Amino acid sequence: MEPIHKFNNGDGATLCHKCNIVIAEELIDDFYCNKCGIDPILVCNDCSEKRGAEIPEGHIATFYQGICGICNQNKTLLKPEIMEKHEID
């Protein structure tokens, strides 16, 4: 994933990957504004698998429909969550 850089009359700006607001009126390597950077990033299964992610034993995942925080496509997203071992036995 690359930072979103836009040019307006030759001046560069960096946009948030999630909400598209201007993060800085210069070209920087950040991906998210302060608000979006605090929120957990939901990713699609494809992006998760490409990065070698797995849901560890004793964990579950909640699924959402929305925009992937990595590929920016509208897909089914997952957010791993911790569960107590006895809840899944």
C-alpha positions in Angstrom: 0.0 0.0 0.0 1.3 3.5 -0.9 0.4 6.8 0.7 -2.2 8.8 -1.3 -0.5 11.8 -2.7 -2.4 14.5 -4.7 -1.2 17.6 -6.4 -3.1 20.9 -6.7 -1.4 23.6 -8.8 2.0 21.9 -8.1 1.5 21.7 -4.3 1.5 18.2 -2.9 -0.8 16.9 -0.2 -1.3 13.5 1.5 -4.8 12.1 2.0 -6.1 9.7 4.6 -6.7 6.2 3.1 -9.9 5.8 5.0 -11.8 9.1 4.9 -9.8 11.0 2.2 -9.3 14.2 4.2 -6.0 16.0 3.8 -3.5 14.8 6.4 -0.7 17.2 5.4 -0.1 19.8 2.8 3.1 18.1 1.8 4.1 14.6 0.7 4.5 12.4 3.8 4.4 8.6 4.3 1.4 8.4 6.7 -1.7 6.5 5.6 -4.3 7.7 8.0 -5.5 10.9 9.8 -5.4 11.0 13.6 -9.1 9.9 13.8 -8.9 6.9 11.4 -5.5 5.8 12.7 -7.0 5.2 16.1 -9.7 3.0 14.8 -8.9 -0.7 14.3 -8.3 -1.5 10.6 -10.7 -4.0 9.2 -9.2 -6.1 6.4 -10.6 -8.5 3.8 -9.7 -12.2 3.9 -7.6 -11.9 0.7 -5.3 -9.1 2.2 -5.2 -11.0 5.5 -4.1 -14.2 3.8 -1.5 -12.4 1.6 0.2 -11.2 4.8 0.2 -14.7 6.4 -2.4 -13.8 9.0 -4.3 -16.6 10.7 -7.0 -16.6 13.4 -5.1 -18.2 16.4 -6.6 -21.0 18.4 -9.0 -19.7 21.0 -9.9 -16.7 18.9 -12.9 -15.9 16.6 -13.5 -13.3 13.9 -16.4 -11.0 13.5 -17.3 -10.3 9.8 -18.4 -7.0 8.4 -19.3 -5.6 4.9 -17.2 -2.6 4.0 -14.0 -1.1 2.6 -10.8 -3.0 3.3 -8.2 -0.9 5.1 -5.5 -2.3 2.8 -6.9 -2.8 -0.7 -9.7 -0.2 -0.4 -12.2 -2.5 -2.1 -15.7 -3.2 -0.8 -15.5 -6.7 0.5 -16.4 -8.9 3.5 -14.0 -7.8 6.2 -12.8 -9.6 9.4 -11.7 -8.4 12.8 -10.1 -11.0 15.0 -11.4 -11.1 18.6 -10.2 -12.9 21.7 -12.6 -15.4 23.3 -12.1 -17.4 26.5 -11.2 -21.0 25.6 -14.3 -22.4 27.3 -16.6 -20.3 25.1 -15.6 -22.3 22.0 -15.4 -25.8 23.5 
